[in-house]
Amino acid sequence: MLLVTLPRISPDQASDRETEARVWWRMNDLGDGAPTPPDEVQKYYAQFPEETRLSSGRSRLEFARTKDVLARVLPAPPCRVVDVGGAAGAYATWLAELGYEVHLVDASSRLVDEARKRAERAKKPITSIAVGDARRLPQRDASAEAVLVMGPLYHLPEAADRLLALREASRVVATGGVVVAAAISRYASALDGLARNLAKDPVFRRIRDRDLADGQHRNPSGNLDYFTTAYFHRPEDLAQEMEAAGFQEVVVLGVEGPAWMLPEFDARWDDAVMRQDLLDVARALERETSIIGASAHLLAIGTKRR
């Protein structure tokens, strides 16, 4: 019998190899059919009014701050931007108005229909709008100067699928281009529960506790207020996924800072001086590693160098 001594590998290396194997399997299993996020995610967006979310409540801070970051990190228009997970086109419409050539892809046919309706009314419409899967985009190789991944990372619970989506973004973006990927913070449910006194509900407590344990968000209740199947990132995990996909100069920013938890948020936002203060503080804290995870949302920015 021939005995072969295998090299010792660390748990992290073993995990990386397992993820790579799953990526290969996913690439060969996707096929050419319709996009396949989890069924409960499709059902959630068939019911939840995502098309109006960013224009009300605390989400207005998320919208304003995300635009603030994009305005600083995207190449100047005119250039081509692919908005993956672009939903009803909130960011795509804004970017088109700024002079970008925007191509929107989303897995929800309902939200894609909403985006098309908005584009019909827009002065500068989105260039193309399609139903598609973040793991297999319709765009050609190196065909865009920037790619936004604005939702797929948190609706792909498996690490292999997230890596595949990021590698698709890398395929589509040109060398020297930028990719911006959105994520939900591992601690979002816990902080939201404190802010809104949700811990009285034992269902919420179970959801929150699993979020904190492994980032896997599951909502068996049917309560739309508790979101849907997702993966919640720690900031360092998001950076590692971007780097694993080959991006360089990766930075992870906190979007809202802690202000989204304020119980009197609406009153502050409606006051022009206080609104600007919320935005200024969020920008001042966006790179502070000790508090990035207190934001509900994270943005990772990376550059494709080869």
CORGIUR-V836110 format. One record per pair of residues at least 24 apart in sequence whose ideal C-beta (glycine too) atoms are under 10 Angstrom apart, sorted by the first residue. I is the first residue (numbers start at 1). J is the second residue. If there is no record, write none. Layout:
i->I j->J
i->I j->J
This chain:
i->12 j->240
i->15 j->159
i->16 j->159
i->16 j->163
i->16 j->240
i->16 j->244
i->18 j->159
i->18 j->160
i->19 j->158
i->19 j->159
i->19 j->160
i->19 j->161
i->19 j->162
i->19 j->163
i->19 j->164
i->19 j->241
i->19 j->244
i->20 j->160
i->20 j->163
i->20 j->244
i->21 j->160
i->22 j->158
i->22 j->159
i->22 j->160
i->22 j->161
i->22 j->163
i->22 j->164
i->23 j->135
i->23 j->158
i->23 j->159
i->23 j->160
i->23 j->161
i->23 j->162
i->23 j->163
i->23 j->164
i->23 j->167
i->23 j->244
i->24 j->160
i->24 j->164
i->25 j->160
i->25 j->164
i->26 j->135
i->26 j->136
i->26 j->156
i->26 j->158
i->26 j->160
i->26 j->161
i->26 j->163
i->26 j->164
i->26 j->165
i->27 j->135
i->27 j->136
i->27 j->160
i->27 j->164
i->27 j->167
i->27 j->168
i->30 j->133
i->30 j->135
i->30 j->136
i->30 j->161
i->30 j->164
i->31 j->136
i->32 j->136
i->33 j->133
i->34 j->107
i->34 j->109
i->34 j->131
i->34 j->132
i->34 j->133
i->35 j->105
i->35 j->106
i->35 j->107
i->35 j->108
i->35 j->109
i->35 j->131
i->35 j->132
i->35 j->133
i->35 j->134
i->35 j->135
i->35 j->136
i->35 j->152
i->36 j->107
i->36 j->133
i->36 j->135
i->36 j->161
i->37 j->85
i->37 j->107
i->37 j->108
i->37 j->133
i->37 j->134
i->37 j->135
i->37 j->151
i->37 j->152
i->37 j->155
i->37 j->156
i->37 j->157
i->37 j->161
i->37 j->228
i->37 j->229
i->38 j->155
i->38 j->156
i->38 j->157
i->38 j->218
i->38 j->228
i->38 j->229
i->38 j->230
i->39 j->229
i->40 j->155
i->40 j->218
i->40 j->219
i->40 j->220
i->40 j->222
i->40 j->228
i->40 j->229
i->41 j->107
i->41 j->108
i->41 j->151
i->41 j->154
i->41 j->155
i->41 j->156
i->41 j->157
i->41 j->227
i->41 j->228
i->41 j->229
i->41 j->230
i->42 j->107
i->42 j->108
i->42 j->109
i->42 j->110
i->42 j->155
i->42 j->228
i->43 j->222
i->43 j->228
i->44 j->108
i->44 j->155
i->44 j->219
i->44 j->222
i->44 j->224
i->44 j->227
i->44 j->228
i->44 j->229
i->44 j->230
i->45 j->87
i->45 j->88
i->45 j->106
i->45 j->107
i->45 j->108
i->45 j->109
i->45 j->110
i->45 j->111
i->45 j->151
i->45 j->155
i->45 j->228
i->46 j->108
i->46 j->109
i->46 j->110
i->46 j->111
i->47 j->110
i->47 j->222
i->47 j->224
i->47 j->228
i->48 j->108
i->48 j->110
i->48 j->111
i->48 j->224
i->48 j->225
i->48 j->227
i->48 j->228
i->49 j->88
i->49 j->114
i->49 j->224
i->50 j->87
i->50 j->88
i->50 j->90
i->50 j->106
i->50 j->108
i->50 j->110
i->50 j->111
i->50 j->114
i->50 j->151
i->51 j->87
i->51 j->88
i->51 j->89
i->51 j->90
i->51 j->110
i->51 j->111
i->51 j->113
i->51 j->114
i->51 j->115
i->51 j->117
i->51 j->118
i->52 j->88
i->52 j->90
i->52 j->114
i->53 j->87
i->53 j->88
i->53 j->90
i->54 j->87
i->54 j->88
i->54 j->90
i->54 j->91
i->55 j->90
i->56 j->266
i->57 j->260
i->57 j->265
i->57 j->266
i->57 j->269
i->58 j->192
i->58 j->195
i->58 j->256
i->58 j->259
i->58 j->260
i->58 j->261
i->58 j->262
i->58 j->265
i->58 j->266
i->58 j->269
i->58 j->296
i->59 j->90
i->59 j->256
i->59 j->260
i->59 j->296
i->59 j->297
i->60 j->260
i->60 j->265
i->60 j->266
i->60 j->269
i->60 j->270
i->60 j->275
i->60 j->278
i->61 j->255
i->61 j->256
i->61 j->257
i->61 j->259
i->61 j->260
i->61 j->262
i->61 j->265
i->61 j->268
i->61 j->269
i->61 j->275
i->61 j->278
i->61 j->279
i->61 j->282
i->61 j->295
i->61 j->296
i->61 j->297
i->62 j->182
i->62 j->255
i->62 j->256
i->62 j->260
i->62 j->282
i->62 j->295
i->62 j->296
i->62 j->297
i->63 j->90
i->63 j->91
i->63 j->94
i->63 j->255
i->64 j->255
i->64 j->256
i->64 j->269
i->64 j->275
i->64 j->278
i->64 j->279
i->64 j->282
i->65 j->253
i->65 j->254
i->65 j->255
i->65 j->256
i->65 j->257
i->65 j->259
i->65 j->260
i->65 j->278
i->65 j->279
i->65 j->282
i->65 j->283
i->65 j->286
i->65 j->295
i->65 j->297
i->65 j->299
i->66 j->90
i->66 j->91
i->66 j->94
i->66 j->148
i->66 j->150
i->66 j->180
i->66 j->182
i->66 j->253
i->66 j->255
i->66 j->256
i->66 j->297
i->66 j->299
i->67 j->91
i->67 j->94
i->67 j->95
i->67 j->98
i->68 j->255
i->68 j->279
i->68 j->282
i->68 j->283
i->68 j->286
i->69 j->180
i->69 j->253
i->69 j->255
i->69 j->282
i->69 j->283
i->69 j->286
i->69 j->299
i->69 j->301
i->70 j->94
i->70 j->95
i->70 j->98
i->70 j->100
i->70 j->146
i->70 j->148
i->70 j->150
i->70 j->178
i->70 j->180
i->70 j->299
i->70 j->301
i->71 j->95
i->71 j->98
i->72 j->253
i->72 j->283
i->72 j->301
i->73 j->146
i->73 j->178
i->73 j->179
i->73 j->180
i->73 j->251
i->73 j->253
i->73 j->299
i->73 j->301
i->73 j->302
i->73 j->303
i->74 j->98
i->74 j->100
i->74 j->145
i->74 j->146
i->74 j->148
i->74 j->177
i->74 j->178
i->74 j->180
i->74 j->301
i->75 j->100
i->75 j->145
i->75 j->146
i->75 j->174
i->75 j->176
i->75 j->177
i->75 j->178
i->76 j->100
i->76 j->145
i->77 j->101
i->77 j->102
i->77 j->145
i->78 j->145
i->79 j->144
i->79 j->145
i->79 j->146
i->79 j->174
i->79 j->177
i->80 j->127
i->80 j->139
i->80 j->143
i->80 j->144
i->80 j->145
i->80 j->146
i->80 j->147
i->80 j->172
i->80 j->173
i->80 j->174
i->80 j->177
i->81 j->127
i->81 j->144
i->81 j->145
i->81 j->146
i->81 j->147
i->81 j->148
i->81 j->173
i->81 j->177
i->81 j->178
i->81 j->180
i->82 j->127
i->82 j->128
i->82 j->137
i->82 j->138
i->82 j->139
i->82 j->143
i->82 j->144
i->82 j->145
i->82 j->146
i->82 j->147
i->82 j->148
i->82 j->149
i->82 j->168
i->82 j->169
i->82 j->172
i->82 j->173
i->82 j->179
i->83 j->115
i->83 j->126
i->83 j->129
i->83 j->144
i->83 j->146
i->83 j->147
i->83 j->148
i->83 j->149
i->83 j->150
i->83 j->151
i->83 j->180
i->84 j->132
i->84 j->133
i->84 j->134
i->84 j->135
i->84 j->137
i->84 j->139
i->84 j->147
i->84 j->148
i->84 j->149
i->84 j->150
i->84 j->151
i->84 j->152
i->84 j->153
i->84 j->165
i->84 j->168
i->84 j->169
i->84 j->172
i->84 j->179
i->84 j->181
i->85 j->111
i->85 j->132
i->85 j->134
i->85 j->148
i->85 j->149
i->85 j->150
i->85 j->151
i->85 j->152
i->85 j->153
i->85 j->154
i->85 j->155
i->85 j->165
i->85 j->181
i->85 j->182
i->86 j->111
i->86 j->112
i->86 j->115
i->86 j->126
i->86 j->129
i->86 j->148
i->86 j->149
i->86 j->150
i->86 j->151
i->87 j->111
i->87 j->112
i->87 j->114
i->87 j->115
i->87 j->150
i->87 j->151
i->88 j->112
i->88 j->113
i->88 j->114
i->88 j->115
i->88 j->116
i->88 j->117
i->88 j->118
i->88 j->119
i->88 j->129
i->89 j->114
i->89 j->115
i->89 j->116
i->89 j->117
i->89 j->118
i->89 j->119
i->89 j->122
i->89 j->125
i->89 j->126
i->89 j->129
i->90 j->115
i->90 j->118
i->90 j->150
i->91 j->148
i->91 j->150
i->91 j->180
i->91 j->182
i->92 j->118
i->92 j->119
i->92 j->122
i->92 j->125
i->92 j->126
i->92 j->127
i->92 j->128
i->92 j->129
i->92 j->148
i->92 j->150
i->93 j->118
i->93 j->119
i->93 j->121
i->93 j->122
i->93 j->123
i->93 j->124
i->93 j->125
i->93 j->126
i->94 j->122
i->95 j->124
i->95 j->126
i->95 j->146
i->95 j->148
i->96 j->122
i->96 j->123
i->96 j->124
i->96 j->125
i->96 j->126
i->96 j->127
i->97 j->122
i->97 j->123
i->97 j->124
i->97 j->125
i->98 j->124
i->99 j->124
i->100 j->124
i->100 j->126
i->100 j->127
i->100 j->145
i->100 j->146
i->101 j->126
i->101 j->127
i->101 j->128
i->101 j->144
i->101 j->145
i->102 j->126
i->102 j->127
i->102 j->128
i->102 j->129
i->102 j->144
i->102 j->146
i->102 j->148
i->103 j->127
i->103 j->128
i->103 j->129
i->103 j->130
i->103 j->132
i->103 j->137
i->103 j->138
i->103 j->139
i->103 j->143
i->103 j->144
i->103 j->147
i->103 j->172
i->104 j->128
i->104 j->129
i->104 j->130
i->104 j->132
i->104 j->148
i->104 j->150
i->105 j->129
i->105 j->130
i->105 j->131
i->105 j->132
i->105 j->133
i->105 j->134
i->105 j->137
i->105 j->138
i->105 j->139
i->105 j->147
i->105 j->148
i->105 j->152
i->105 j->172
i->106 j->130
i->106 j->131
i->106 j->132
i->106 j->133
i->106 j->134
i->106 j->150
i->106 j->151
i->106 j->152
i->107 j->131
i->107 j->132
i->107 j->133
i->107 j->134
i->107 j->135
i->107 j->151
i->107 j->152
i->107 j->155
i->108 j->151
i->111 j->151
i->133 j->161
i->133 j->164
i->133 j->165
i->133 j->168
i->134 j->161
i->134 j->162
i->134 j->164
i->134 j->165
i->134 j->166
i->134 j->168
i->134 j->169
i->135 j->160
i->135 j->161
i->135 j->162
i->135 j->163
i->135 j->164
i->135 j->165
i->135 j->166
i->135 j->167
i->135 j->168
i->136 j->164
i->136 j->165
i->136 j->168
i->137 j->165
i->137 j->168
i->137 j->169
i->137 j->171
i->137 j->172
i->138 j->172
i->139 j->168
i->139 j->169
i->139 j->171
i->139 j->172
i->139 j->173
i->140 j->171
i->140 j->172
i->141 j->170
i->141 j->171
i->141 j->172
i->141 j->173
i->141 j->174
i->142 j->170
i->142 j->171
i->142 j->172
i->142 j->173
i->142 j->174
i->142 j->175
i->142 j->176
i->142 j->177
i->142 j->304
i->143 j->171
i->143 j->172
i->143 j->173
i->143 j->174
i->143 j->177
i->144 j->169
i->144 j->172
i->144 j->173
i->144 j->174
i->144 j->177
i->144 j->178
i->144 j->179
i->145 j->173
i->145 j->174
i->145 j->176
i->145 j->177
i->145 j->178
i->146 j->172
i->146 j->173
i->146 j->174
i->146 j->177
i->146 j->178
i->146 j->179
i->146 j->180
i->147 j->171
i->147 j->172
i->147 j->173
i->147 j->174
i->147 j->177
i->147 j->178
i->147 j->179
i->147 j->180
i->147 j->181
i->147 j->304
i->148 j->178
i->148 j->179
i->148 j->180
i->148 j->181
i->148 j->182
i->148 j->299
i->149 j->179
i->149 j->180
i->149 j->181
i->149 j->182
i->149 j->183
i->149 j->242
i->149 j->299
i->149 j->300
i->150 j->180
i->150 j->181
i->150 j->182
i->150 j->183
i->150 j->297
i->150 j->299
i->151 j->181
i->151 j->182
i->151 j->183
i->151 j->184
i->151 j->230
i->152 j->181
i->152 j->182
i->153 j->181
i->153 j->182
i->153 j->183
i->153 j->184
i->153 j->230
i->153 j->231
i->153 j->233
i->153 j->238
i->153 j->241
i->153 j->242
i->153 j->298
i->153 j->300
i->154 j->181
i->154 j->182
i->154 j->183
i->154 j->184
i->154 j->185
i->154 j->188
i->154 j->215
i->154 j->217
i->154 j->227
i->154 j->228
i->154 j->229
i->154 j->230
i->154 j->231
i->154 j->232
i->154 j->233
i->154 j->297
i->154 j->298
i->155 j->184
i->155 j->217
i->155 j->228
i->155 j->229
i->155 j->230
i->155 j->231
i->156 j->229
i->156 j->230
i->156 j->231
i->157 j->215
i->157 j->216
i->157 j->217
i->157 j->218
i->157 j->229
i->157 j->230
i->157 j->231
i->158 j->216
i->158 j->231
i->159 j->231
i->159 j->237
i->159 j->240
i->159 j->241
i->159 j->244
i->161 j->231
i->162 j->231
i->162 j->233
i->162 j->237
i->162 j->238
i->162 j->241
i->162 j->244
i->162 j->245
i->163 j->241
i->163 j->242
i->163 j->244
i->163 j->245
i->164 j->245
i->165 j->241
i->165 j->245
i->166 j->241
i->166 j->242
i->166 j->243
i->166 j->244
i->166 j->245
i->166 j->246
i->166 j->247
i->166 j->300
i->166 j->302
i->167 j->244
i->167 j->245
i->167 j->246
i->167 j->247
i->168 j->245
i->169 j->242
i->169 j->245
i->169 j->247
i->169 j->302
i->169 j->304
i->170 j->242
i->170 j->245
i->170 j->246
i->170 j->247
i->170 j->302
i->170 j->304
i->171 j->304
i->172 j->304
i->173 j->247
i->173 j->302
i->173 j->303
i->173 j->304
i->174 j->304
i->175 j->303
i->175 j->304
i->175 j->305
i->175 j->306
i->176 j->303
i->176 j->304
i->176 j->305
i->176 j->306
i->177 j->302
i->177 j->303
i->177 j->304
i->177 j->305
i->178 j->247
i->178 j->249
i->178 j->301
i->178 j->302
i->178 j->303
i->178 j->304
i->179 j->242
i->179 j->245
i->179 j->246
i->179 j->247
i->179 j->250
i->179 j->300
i->179 j->301
i->179 j->302
i->179 j->303
i->179 j->304
i->180 j->253
i->180 j->299
i->180 j->300
i->180 j->301
i->180 j->302
i->181 j->233
i->181 j->238
i->181 j->241
i->181 j->242
i->181 j->245
i->181 j->247
i->181 j->250
i->181 j->252
i->181 j->298
i->181 j->299
i->181 j->300
i->181 j->301
i->181 j->302
i->182 j->233
i->182 j->238
i->182 j->255
i->182 j->297
i->182 j->298
i->182 j->299
i->182 j->300
i->183 j->215
i->183 j->230
i->183 j->231
i->183 j->232
i->183 j->233
i->183 j->234
i->183 j->235
i->183 j->237
i->183 j->238
i->183 j->241
i->183 j->242
i->183 j->252
i->183 j->255
i->183 j->295
i->183 j->297
i->183 j->298
i->183 j->299
i->183 j->300
i->184 j->211
i->184 j->215
i->184 j->217
i->184 j->227
i->184 j->230
i->184 j->231
i->184 j->232
i->184 j->233
i->184 j->238
i->184 j->255
i->184 j->295
i->184 j->296
i->184 j->297
i->184 j->298
i->185 j->211
i->185 j->215
i->185 j->232
i->185 j->233
i->185 j->234
i->185 j->235
i->185 j->238
i->185 j->254
i->185 j->255
i->185 j->256
i->185 j->292
i->185 j->293
i->185 j->294
i->185 j->295
i->185 j->296
i->185 j->297
i->185 j->298
i->186 j->211
i->186 j->212
i->186 j->213
i->186 j->214
i->186 j->215
i->186 j->217
i->186 j->231
i->186 j->232
i->186 j->233
i->186 j->234
i->186 j->235
i->186 j->236
i->186 j->237
i->186 j->238
i->186 j->293
i->186 j->298
i->187 j->211
i->187 j->212
i->187 j->215
i->187 j->232
i->187 j->234
i->187 j->235
i->187 j->293
i->187 j->294
i->187 j->295
i->187 j->296
i->188 j->217
i->188 j->227
i->188 j->230
i->188 j->232
i->188 j->233
i->188 j->256
i->188 j->260
i->188 j->261
i->188 j->293
i->188 j->294
i->188 j->295
i->188 j->296
i->188 j->297
i->188 j->298
i->189 j->217
i->189 j->226
i->189 j->227
i->189 j->230
i->189 j->232
i->189 j->296
i->190 j->232
i->191 j->258
i->191 j->260
i->191 j->261
i->191 j->293
i->191 j->294
i->191 j->295
i->191 j->296
i->192 j->225
i->192 j->226
i->192 j->227
i->192 j->260
i->192 j->261
i->192 j->296
i->194 j->261
i->195 j->258
i->195 j->260
i->195 j->261
i->195 j->262
i->195 j->263
i->195 j->265
i->196 j->225
i->196 j->261
i->196 j->263
i->197 j->263
i->198 j->225
i->198 j->226
i->201 j->226
i->232 j->296
i->232 j->298
i->233 j->293
i->233 j->297
i->233 j->298
i->233 j->300
i->234 j->292
i->234 j->293
i->234 j->298
i->235 j->289
i->235 j->292
i->235 j->293
i->235 j->295
i->235 j->298
i->235 j->300
i->236 j->289
i->236 j->292
i->236 j->293
i->237 j->298
i->238 j->292
i->238 j->298
i->238 j->299
i->238 j->300
i->239 j->298
i->239 j->300
i->239 j->302
i->240 j->300
i->241 j->300
i->241 j->302
i->242 j->300
i->242 j->301
i->242 j->302
i->243 j->300
i->243 j->302
i->245 j->302
i->245 j->304
i->246 j->302
i->246 j->304
i->246 j->305
i->246 j->306
i->247 j->300
i->247 j->301
i->247 j->302
i->247 j->303
i->247 j->304
i->247 j->305
i->248 j->302
i->248 j->303
i->248 j->304
i->248 j->305
i->248 j->306
i->249 j->301
i->249 j->302
i->249 j->303
i->249 j->304
i->249 j->305
i->250 j->300
i->250 j->301
i->250 j->302
i->250 j->303
i->251 j->286
i->251 j->287
i->251 j->299
i->251 j->300
i->251 j->301
i->251 j->302
i->251 j->303
i->252 j->286
i->252 j->287
i->252 j->289
i->252 j->292
i->252 j->293
i->252 j->298
i->252 j->299
i->252 j->300
i->252 j->301
i->252 j->302
i->253 j->282
i->253 j->283
i->253 j->285
i->253 j->286
i->253 j->287
i->253 j->288
i->253 j->292
i->253 j->295
i->253 j->297
i->253 j->298
i->253 j->299
i->253 j->300
i->253 j->301
i->254 j->282
i->254 j->283
i->254 j->285
i->254 j->286
i->254 j->287
i->254 j->288
i->254 j->289
i->254 j->291
i->254 j->292
i->254 j->293
i->254 j->294
i->254 j->295
i->254 j->296
i->254 j->297
i->254 j->298
i->254 j->299
i->255 j->282
i->255 j->286
i->255 j->292
i->255 j->295
i->255 j->296
i->255 j->297
i->255 j->298
i->255 j->299
i->256 j->281
i->256 j->282
i->256 j->285
i->256 j->286
i->256 j->294
i->256 j->295
i->256 j->296
i->256 j->297
i->256 j->298
i->257 j->281
i->257 j->282
i->257 j->283
i->257 j->284
i->257 j->285
i->257 j->286
i->257 j->288
i->257 j->291
i->257 j->292
i->257 j->294
i->257 j->295
i->257 j->296
i->258 j->282
i->258 j->285
i->258 j->291
i->258 j->294
i->258 j->295
i->258 j->296
i->259 j->285
i->259 j->294
i->259 j->295
i->260 j->294
i->260 j->295
i->260 j->296
i->260 j->297
i->261 j->294
i->261 j->295
i->261 j->296
